[in-house]
Amino acid sequence: MPTPRRTKNDHLIYADVVDSKSKAGVWMGAQDAYQAKQGQIMEALKDNASWVPLDNAIMVISTAPAGITVIAPNPTLPGLIALADGGSPAASAELQAVAEETIRKAMADLGIAEEEAA
């Protein structure tokens, strides 16, 4: 069962995991398949965001609200990690929500369903 997020008093790097069993309570499949799915999702995200290349990740740059979001495959679990940093706590939260929505849209477009954790 997912555990509640710890209280965070600073806005710098608001992190969350999308489609990861221990954080968001979802699971994409067996280990053999999830890394291929992570790659597909990352490629699909590039079509839906302004981004710059990073090694095995993408950085999304936003002006409304101003900030950056780094999206990368989770190295230890199925799913992707999105790290958002805006100019305020509200901007960081909005960037995080947009990243999660964009990831879920890319997954839906690819036919990769979120599954409830066991």
Kinemage of the C-alpha trace (Angstrom):
@kinemage 1
@onewidth
@group {chain A} dominant
@subgroup {mainchain}
@vectorlist {calphas} color= white
{ca met a 1} P 0.000 0.000 0.000
{ca pro a 2} L 1.388 3.461 -0.844
{ca thr a 3} L 2.534 5.573 2.068
{ca pro a 4} L 1.688 9.272 2.469
{ca arg a 5} L 4.247 11.765 1.204
{ca arg a 6} L 6.387 13.404 3.858
{ca thr a 7} L 5.664 17.035 4.665
{ca lys a 8} L 7.879 19.296 2.585
{ca asn a 9} L 8.429 22.864 3.729
{ca asp a 10} L 10.528 24.039 0.787
{ca his a 11} L 9.412 24.220 -2.833
{ca leu a 12} L 12.719 23.366 -4.473
{ca ile a 13} L 12.480 20.041 -6.224
{ca tyr a 14} L 8.999 18.753 -5.644
{ca ala a 15} L 9.388 15.132 -6.635
{ca asp a 16} L 6.921 12.415 -7.348
{ca val a 17} L 6.826 9.165 -9.203
{ca val a 18} L 4.236 8.442 -11.856
{ca asp a 19} L 3.362 4.802 -12.507
{ca ser a 20} L 5.638 3.412 -9.794
{ca lys a 21} L 4.426 0.681 -7.447
{ca ser a 22} L 5.817 1.979 -4.158
{ca lys a 23} L 5.024 5.666 -4.659
{ca ala a 24} L 1.897 5.931 -6.792
{ca gly a 25} L 0.457 2.458 -6.399
{ca val a 26} L 0.653 1.458 -10.056
{ca trp a 27} L 2.595 -1.216 -11.896
{ca met a 28} L 3.360 -1.522 -15.625
{ca gly a 29} L 4.372 -5.169 -15.798
{ca ala a 30} L 7.244 -7.574 -15.414
{ca gln a 31} L 10.798 -6.249 -15.168
{ca asp a 32} L 11.617 -7.557 -18.653
{ca ala a 33} L 8.921 -5.383 -20.210
{ca tyr a 34} L 8.847 -2.237 -18.093
{ca gln a 35} L 12.168 -0.802 -19.296
{ca ala a 36} L 10.992 -1.005 -22.916
{ca lys a 37} L 7.736 0.692 -21.903
{ca gln a 38} L 9.683 3.414 -20.063
{ca gly a 39} L 11.586 4.115 -23.284
{ca gln a 40} L 8.369 4.305 -25.301
{ca ile a 41} L 6.814 6.724 -22.826
{ca met a 42} L 9.942 8.922 -22.825
{ca glu a 43} L 9.872 9.146 -26.638
{ca ala a 44} L 6.156 9.981 -26.627
{ca leu a 45} L 6.711 12.725 -24.035
{ca lys a 46} L 9.158 14.457 -26.357
{ca asp a 47} L 6.303 15.039 -28.820
{ca asn a 48} L 4.208 16.774 -26.142
{ca ala a 49} L 6.677 19.138 -24.455
{ca ser a 50} L 9.421 21.699 -25.079
{ca trp a 51} L 12.496 19.863 -23.861
{ca val a 52} L 16.282 19.600 -23.878
{ca pro a 53} L 18.185 16.311 -23.931
{ca leu a 54} L 19.682 14.824 -20.783
{ca asp a 55} L 21.375 11.456 -20.427
{ca asn a 56} L 18.453 8.976 -20.214
{ca ala a 57} L 16.020 11.779 -19.271
{ca ile a 58} L 14.339 14.922 -20.598
{ca met a 59} L 14.098 18.394 -19.086
{ca val a 60} L 10.861 20.246 -19.815
{ca ile a 61} L 11.126 24.032 -19.744
{ca ser a 62} L 8.000 26.039 -18.931
{ca thr a 63} L 7.252 29.756 -18.947
{ca ala a 64} L 3.710 29.527 -17.582
{ca pro a 65} L 4.352 28.851 -14.781
{ca ala a 66} L 8.076 29.465 -15.001
{ca gly a 67} L 10.176 26.476 -14.052
{ca ile a 68} L 11.685 23.193 -15.119
{ca thr a 69} L 10.660 19.578 -14.827
{ca val a 70} L 13.041 16.656 -15.259
{ca ile a 71} L 11.441 13.353 -16.278
{ca ala a 72} L 13.434 10.131 -16.178
{ca pro a 73} L 12.830 6.396 -15.911
{ca asn a 74} L 12.813 5.163 -12.329
{ca pro a 75} L 16.100 3.239 -12.025
{ca thr a 76} L 14.784 0.675 -9.534
{ca leu a 77} L 11.054 0.305 -10.261
{ca pro a 78} L 8.702 0.415 -13.236
{ca gly a 79} L 7.518 3.904 -14.013
{ca leu a 80} L 8.894 7.392 -14.435
{ca ile a 81} L 10.057 10.003 -11.961
{ca ala a 82} L 9.132 13.658 -12.471
{ca leu a 83} L 11.049 16.351 -10.556
{ca ala a 84} L 9.532 19.836 -10.801
{ca asp a 85} L 10.971 23.165 -9.658
{ca gly a 86} L 9.097 26.446 -10.072
{ca gly a 87} L 9.468 29.913 -8.603
{ca ser a 88} L 7.048 29.199 -5.754
{ca pro a 89} L 5.436 26.236 -4.034
{ca ala a 90} L 2.286 26.756 -6.113
{ca ala a 91} L 4.264 26.883 -9.371
{ca ser a 92} L 6.168 23.715 -8.440
{ca ala a 93} L 2.909 21.928 -7.649
{ca glu a 94} L 1.385 23.050 -10.959
{ca leu a 95} L 4.450 21.928 -12.910
{ca gln a 96} L 4.315 18.565 -11.123
{ca ala a 97} L 0.633 18.119 -11.951
{ca val a 98} L 1.219 18.982 -15.617
{ca ala a 99} L 4.106 16.486 -15.783
{ca glu a 100} L 2.014 13.702 -14.279
{ca glu a 101} L -0.880 14.468 -16.634
{ca thr a 102} L 1.471 14.519 -19.648
{ca ile a 103} L 3.020 11.190 -18.629
{ca arg a 104} L -0.386 9.586 -18.181
{ca lys a 105} L -1.513 10.937 -21.576
{ca ala a 106} L 1.601 9.527 -23.261
{ca met a 107} L 0.931 6.168 -21.591
{ca ala a 108} L -2.710 6.196 -22.745
{ca asp a 109} L -1.695 7.120 -26.294
{ca leu a 110} L 0.737 4.176 -26.284
{ca gly a 111} L -1.847 1.805 -24.822
{ca ile a 112} L 0.176 1.316 -21.624
{ca ala a 113} L -2.307 1.100 -18.782
{ca glu a 114} L -1.749 1.977 -15.150
{ca glu a 115} L -2.425 -0.998 -12.952
{ca glu a 116} L -3.218 -1.067 -9.262
{ca ala a 117} L -0.452 -2.430 -7.071
{ca ala a 118} L -0.995 -5.785 -5.444
